[in-house]
């Protein structure tokens, strides 16, 4: 009897818990109405037995009905508002999760929020400022918020399911704002509900407790109100999903796969062929070239978008990529009978061989000829990107029977410098000086070094380079990939960023190219895990723009573009080898989702190519734009629908060129493998 009683008790407890977990039982609603010239008033809502939402104390000037379509793990909510008189409204719902303690929860808003954003400073959205956040949907690569319980593995997501067709200009970016027209943008987020977590979402957009206006600038909250005329109807739809998984990485991967299946992003019809795109971008090589007594270069840094005039700034990697552009110009010029490009490229290589290195053997990373200054603190990222470009150049030249022993000595010296500053845990410090003094110990940029180290192993046949690359792999697996903590790869921010996960996935791809058997399969596994995280930064949907915002006027589509970081909330064309990595993973793992989304990326990233008659507000043909401001955020100039006034086409041209050279990585490793 005692055992039967215990069994019944457990059974009833289980049934009670299942009933308590019914998603539709956890919903709350409110509507906020604003009469122009007056403070808005919020009204909590109750639901009757036929799905009507009402306020107990006030006869609202709007009819609100709620339809719920529920299964064990999903709930679709369809809200219909019909105005009984002219109104300005903001509607909000929350899904309370009493079973998830807020202190145990990690949060996810794709392309913007990872865990608690604690690597971001208090001046950017993070738990440093608040443990509850609502943001406008166009900040996010998918209009979704997820809550993950680290203790149980249970997670919930809410996904907006409406069409995004309209956007309206707002006169103010804080406080209560009545929109100038119709928008499709709502808001999404999470909150601490007396110690437990809740998903919060609604329409039109609201941001609280702060709105993120520009880099490291939080301003007061904003709440938007849309006008509805008497008799007008608005329908809003959200899907809430419940599931369970083992860790945050698989949570992000599962949510990406779910979002991809639900939103079904398709490639854009692309009138610009790969051949035409490269030909157009050669104008960057032509018009940005500068011959100098010290270093010859392509001017691709700190330029104004309106005139794209040459500047005196020269940068080896990061946003300059002068050596990779030189290699691209050389290869294209020789294959397409463009001796002018060949001459420019060779002059750049010759000047760097003569004047481009420090006494210790590092690249002179950033030189400002105009002000006669140069950067004295170096970065593993810029140094690695310079070595990466030169190894491609050396292999290409060797394939033609042309050897460059002086360059080989330079690159060996540089890579031996790498070995001397590598930490025992496999990481590389982010920044250091010519005396090998460490300035920034952060290991977030480590994967950038993996690429030239694996390439150098194949090219020179030197095992210490492979050993070093494998050490980086161990560090990346232990500190970034296994912890799903991709941080500080970029040089101008200290936060969660896309480039760290992109570089981690690419690094594992390169390691897989120089290994075999189980070891190779392990690197492929790690590459896949990092790739899902990187994919989370790329837009699956098309952000709407208002009339008068240039990006909207030219019918720009945001799908396939990647958000940059928590601090830098804009989209760009940073892709380099990642599309090729996705195509490779699709074959290795027999997963067509990777190649399908790679097709979306490749079809979308060429949209803003400036050509005569369609310059997209850029001063010169082929100088591809960089800071594409797709949400209410800017660097201080122009805002949503436009660019910042300063841009760096050096890296955008290099990134797109690499995307348009899909076999480059595979061919490099195949050719060098046979020559060790």
HUKARA-V462330 format. One record per backbone hydrogen bond with DSSP energy under -0.5 kcal/mol. NH is the residue of the N-H (numbers start at 1). CO is the residue of the C=O. If there is no record, write none. Layout:
{{NH/CO} {NH/CO}}
This chain:
{{5/1} {6/2} {7/3} {8/4} {9/5} {10/6} {11/7} {12/8} {13/9} {14/10} {15/11} {16/12} {17/13} {18/14} {19/15} {20/16} {21/17} {22/19} {25/22} {26/23} {27/24} {28/94} {29/45} {30/92} {31/43} {32/90} {33/41} {34/88} {36/34} {38/35} {41/33} {43/31} {45/29} {46/54} {48/52} {51/48} {53/64} {54/46} {55/58} {60/58} {63/82} {64/53} {65/80} {66/51} {67/78} {69/76} {70/68} {71/74} {75/240} {76/69} {77/75} {77/238} {78/67} {78/76} {79/77} {79/236} {80/65} {81/234} {82/63} {83/232} {84/61} {85/61} {87/228} {89/226} {90/32} {91/203} {92/30} {93/201} {94/28} {95/199} {96/26} {96/94} {97/197} {100/97} {101/99} {102/195} {104/101} {105/101} {105/102} {106/148} {107/115} {108/146} {109/113} {112/109} {113/109} {115/107} {116/114} {117/114} {120/117} {124/121} {127/116} {129/126} {130/126} {133/190} {134/208} {135/188} {137/186} {139/136} {140/137} {141/110} {144/142} {145/158} {146/108} {147/156} {148/106} {149/154} {150/104} {150/148} {153/149} {155/243} {156/147} {157/241} {158/145} {159/239} {160/143} {161/237} {165/163} {175/221} {177/175} {177/223} {179/177} {179/225} {180/169} {184/166} {187/202} {188/135} {189/200} {190/133} {191/198} {193/191} {193/196} {194/192} {196/193} {197/97} {197/100} {198/191} {199/95} {200/189} {201/93} {202/187} {203/91} {204/185} {205/185} {207/222} {208/134} {211/219} {213/211} {213/217} {214/217} {215/634} {217/214} {219/211} {221/209} {222/207} {223/175} {224/205} {225/177} {226/89} {228/87} {231/83} {232/229} {234/81} {236/79} {238/77} {239/159} {240/75} {241/157} {242/73} {243/155} {245/153} {251/247} {252/248} {253/249} {254/250} {255/251} {256/252} {257/253} {258/254} {259/255} {260/256} {261/257} {262/258} {263/259} {264/260} {271/269} {273/271} {277/273} {278/274} {279/275} {280/276} {281/277} {282/278} {283/280} {284/281} {285/281} {286/282} {287/283} {288/284} {290/297} {297/290} {299/288} {299/297} {300/298} {303/647} {305/645} {308/304} {314/367} {316/365} {320/317} {321/317} {322/315} {323/316} {325/321} {326/322} {327/323} {328/324} {329/325} {330/326} {331/327} {332/328} {333/329} {334/330} {335/331} {336/332} {338/333} {341/338} {342/338} {343/339} {344/340} {345/341} {346/342} {347/343} {348/344} {349/345} {350/346} {351/347} {352/348} {353/349} {354/350} {355/351} {356/352} {358/362} {361/358} {364/356} {365/363} {367/314} {368/373} {369/312} {369/367} {372/368} {372/369} {373/368} {375/366} {378/376} {378/432} {380/430} {383/379} {384/380} {385/381} {386/382} {387/383} {388/384} {389/385} {390/386} {391/387} {392/388} {393/389} {394/390} {395/391} {396/392} {397/393} {398/394} {399/395} {400/396} {400/397} {401/398} {402/397} {403/401} {408/404} {409/405} {410/406} {411/407} {412/408} {413/409} {414/410} {415/411} {416/412} {417/413} {418/414} {419/415} {420/416} {421/417} {421/418} {422/418} {423/427} {426/423} {429/421} {430/440} {430/442} {431/440} {432/378} {433/437} {434/376} {436/433} {439/431} {440/431} {446/443} {448/445} {449/445} {449/446} {450/446} {451/447} {452/448} {453/449} {454/450} {455/451} {456/452} {457/453} {458/454} {459/455} {460/456} {461/456} {461/457} {462/456} {463/461} {465/462} {466/462} {467/463} {468/464} {469/465} {470/466} {471/467} {472/468} {473/469} {474/470} {475/471} {476/472} {477/473} {478/474} {479/475} {480/475} {480/476} {481/476} {482/477} {484/480} {484/481} {485/480} {486/484} {487/485} {488/495} {495/493} {497/486} {498/564} {501/497} {502/498} {503/499} {504/500} {505/501} {506/502} {507/503} {508/504} {509/505} {510/506} {511/507} {512/508} {513/509} {514/510} {514/511} {515/512} {519/516} {520/516} {521/517} {522/518} {523/519} {524/520} {525/521} {526/522} {527/523} {528/524} {529/525} {530/526} {531/527} {532/528} {533/529} {534/530} {535/531} {536/532} {537/534} {538/535} {539/561} {540/141} {541/141} {543/541} {549/546} {550/548} {551/641} {552/549} {553/549} {554/550} {555/552} {556/551} {560/539} {561/558} {562/572} {563/537} {564/568} {564/570} {565/568} {566/496} {569/567} {570/568} {571/628} {572/562} {575/573} {578/575} {581/577} {582/578} {583/579} {584/580} {585/581} {586/582} {587/583} {588/584} {589/585} {591/586} {592/590} {594/591} {595/591} {596/592} {597/593} {598/594} {599/595} {600/596} {601/597} {602/598} {603/599} {604/600} {604/601} {605/601} {607/604} {609/606} {611/609} {611/614} {614/611} {618/615} {619/305} {622/610} {623/620} {624/622} {628/571} {628/626} {629/627} {629/642} {630/628} {633/631} {634/213} {639/637} {641/629} {642/629} {642/639} {644/627} {647/303} {650/300} {651/319} {651/648} {652/648} {653/649} {654/650} {655/651} {656/652} {657/653} {658/654} {659/655} {660/656} {661/658} {664/661} {667/663} {668/664} {669/665} {670/666} {671/667} {672/668} {673/669} {674/670} {675/672} {676/673}}
